[in-house]
């Protein structure tokens, strides 16, 4: 058999010759693919981040549904509320009691009024019945002159000023008292009548500051008003000898009987 391979000037080694005889058409060597130039790491990371899908925003946990039994109440809620109500009521009463009422005794008495002291003395010493006409400014000026402010004493009511306000058949006594260093306005309204020739006062109502008092409670606050009695001894004798008494909003008319 004729050798297809032409002899060449170069002699192949036996191993290479055998391989060539076994595979007379060897495959051509493939060219290696060229590598692309590598990009900087920072640029590659940025492109990788852009290529990644955007993360969905984190969802907030849904609020827990309220239980059917409702929110739990603190064990101190109801007692604290009850205590607040109990303290608010007496505090409101105290504030009302310390406020200045609409009808308060005047800080300064009426000036240039007729003195009533000599008039009372003449009526008591007269051997005949007499009639006295007393106007409201004269009465208040006389009370301011006869009254001496009481000295302060701890725990007691101390009368400071007094006055009156007249209505048909009624008389309202207005006083300023000092109690524990506080100025307290105590007023009392009386119905005026005559019984056995003597003046009779029937308590109708009263007030402590702006706090209105019923006769039941006013009877317990009436004692400070009796501090007026020692200053009005002569006037008390006069009111025990009345034949007639008329009262309106501006004046008081007294008919005084003789002694005996």
Secondary structure as the mmCIF struct_conf table of DSSP 4:
data_model
#
loop_
_struct_conf.conf_type_id
_struct_conf.id
_struct_conf.beg_label_comp_id
_struct_conf.beg_label_asym_id
_struct_conf.beg_label_seq_id
_struct_conf.end_label_comp_id
_struct_conf.end_label_asym_id
_struct_conf.end_label_seq_id
BEND BEND1 UNK A 4 UNK A 5
HELX_LH_PP_P HELX_LH_PP_P1 UNK A 6 UNK A 7
BEND BEND2 UNK A 9 UNK A 10
HELX_LH_PP_P HELX_LH_PP_P2 UNK A 11 UNK A 13
HELX_RH_AL_P HELX_RH_AL_P1 UNK A 14 UNK A 22
BEND BEND3 UNK A 24 UNK A 25
HELX_LH_PP_P HELX_LH_PP_P3 UNK A 26 UNK A 40
HELX_RH_AL_P HELX_RH_AL_P2 UNK A 41 UNK A 51
BEND BEND4 UNK A 52 UNK A 52
HELX_LH_PP_P HELX_LH_PP_P4 UNK A 53 UNK A 67
TURN_TY1_P TURN_TY1_P1 UNK A 68 UNK A 69
HELX_LH_PP_P HELX_LH_PP_P5 UNK A 71 UNK A 74
TURN_TY1_P TURN_TY1_P2 UNK A 75 UNK A 76
HELX_RH_AL_P HELX_RH_AL_P3 UNK A 77 UNK A 98
BEND BEND5 UNK A 99 UNK A 99
HELX_LH_PP_P HELX_LH_PP_P6 UNK A 100 UNK A 101
BEND BEND6 UNK A 102 UNK A 103
BEND BEND7 UNK A 107 UNK A 108
BEND BEND8 UNK A 111 UNK A 112
BEND BEND9 UNK A 116 UNK A 116
HELX_RH_AL_P HELX_RH_AL_P4 UNK A 117 UNK A 125
BEND BEND10 UNK A 127 UNK A 128
STRN STRN1 UNK A 130 UNK A 135
HELX_RH_AL_P HELX_RH_AL_P5 UNK A 136 UNK A 146
HELX_LH_PP_P HELX_LH_PP_P7 UNK A 149 UNK A 152
TURN_TY1_P TURN_TY1_P3 UNK A 154 UNK A 155
BEND BEND11 UNK A 156 UNK A 156
STRN STRN2 UNK A 158 UNK A 167
TURN_TY1_P TURN_TY1_P4 UNK A 168 UNK A 169
STRN STRN3 UNK A 170 UNK A 179
TURN_TY1_P TURN_TY1_P5 UNK A 180 UNK A 181
STRN STRN4 UNK A 182 UNK A 195
TURN_TY1_P TURN_TY1_P6 UNK A 196 UNK A 197
STRN STRN5 UNK A 198 UNK A 208
TURN_TY1_P TURN_TY1_P7 UNK A 209 UNK A 210
STRN STRN6 UNK A 211 UNK A 213
HELX_RH_AL_P HELX_RH_AL_P6 UNK A 215 UNK A 221
HELX_RH_3T_P HELX_RH_3T_P1 UNK A 223 UNK A 232
HELX_RH_AL_P HELX_RH_AL_P7 UNK A 233 UNK A 239
TURN_TY1_P TURN_TY1_P8 UNK A 240 UNK A 240
BEND BEND12 UNK A 241 UNK A 241
STRN STRN7 UNK A 242 UNK A 247
BEND BEND13 UNK A 249 UNK A 250
STRN STRN8 UNK A 251 UNK A 256
HELX_LH_PP_P HELX_LH_PP_P8 UNK A 257 UNK A 259
#
